């Protein structure tokens, strides 16, 4: 049936007028919700409970308003009130894992362990693959002494979020009373990422054999992590194991690495290669025109530098305590002028004590000369530093000028 035009227009006007209250109500609800959320966020930033309470009054059925109020109350140590607000929020949004988790944490702070676990169980149920709910529940179970359940949660959490691995290892280390084997059994390591994290942890503790064992079980280790482990083991005097990691498993006896300076210099060496100093008035480079053996040598140019505090160049070398060694090296000088000539010093890396030093290098200009010095590392010295340093000066300042070449470093056991 076709309605008359005037009637059709009238009906449209009636519908439009009837929709106005609905639209106004929707707009009011939307505006109220927006104001409430703004108040909730502001209360969290400022810690103002009044704003949070106003938000709840504006939107009493909004779980986020109750959760925000609970957070402010919790910060103000009003835990019972915070628990009540979170219980309301959980009723309004029963599938929200974060609300249940917040409720569990507050109940745990109230020493309601069973209530905390009940809430955290709900959080895990609604977010079974998230790390945080399992991590929090695992900690509650751990304090209850329910170790099997606790570590099942903690391991799953660390697997979901690798950032938790270090915390899990540290926690397990304490529970095991610092026993590496028991720690490994509790961790039940089943992936390389956790294995490597455990190896790095052991290196920081200076447990060389244990760190090396874990390292060898890893198939891919970045240069950065390798350097970190070597650095930490050297700092704890675990020289032999540090060398095994640095050399990727080599078991070579005491020897100078690249004694002829045939390889490029590394400016960030942290292991058993040559370490060079970058100081004003000092320039080091590989020279292909001057050499005593091989094809290259180390060229050192001094142009002042009266206050050189670090060795010009140094290397950490493994040794066996009680054995007699001879260090050989060659040197050449050109126009060297100073009151404190360079020498080669051998220092125990264990006790930081000089064992012996070479005769000073020649002043002025001299051709290639072979130098030797003998020493016996005592006690527990399993590594020595070979350092090129300057002799003390009788007066200060004490600048040095000229060129020095070094080559053909070798170490032989007598």
Protein Blocks (a to p, Z undefined) as FASTA:
>chain_A
ZZdfklmmmmmmmmmmmmmmmmmmmmmmmmmmmmmmmmmmmmmmnopaklmmmmmmmmmm
bmklmmmmmmmmmmnopaklmmmmmmmmmmmmmmbmklmmmmmmmmmmnopaklmmmmmm
mmmmmmmmbmklmmmmmmmmmmnopaklmmmmmmmmmmmmmmlmmmmmmmmmmmnnopak
lmmmmnopabfklmmmmmmmmmmnopaklmmmmmmmpcbdcfklmmmmmmmmmmnopakl
mmmmmnnopacdcddehklomaccdfkbcblbccddddehiacdddfkbcfbhjbdcddd
dehjambfbdfbdcdddddehiacddddddddehiacfbdcddddddfklopafbdcddd
dehjadddddddddddehjbfbdcddddddddfbdcdddedddddehiacddZZ
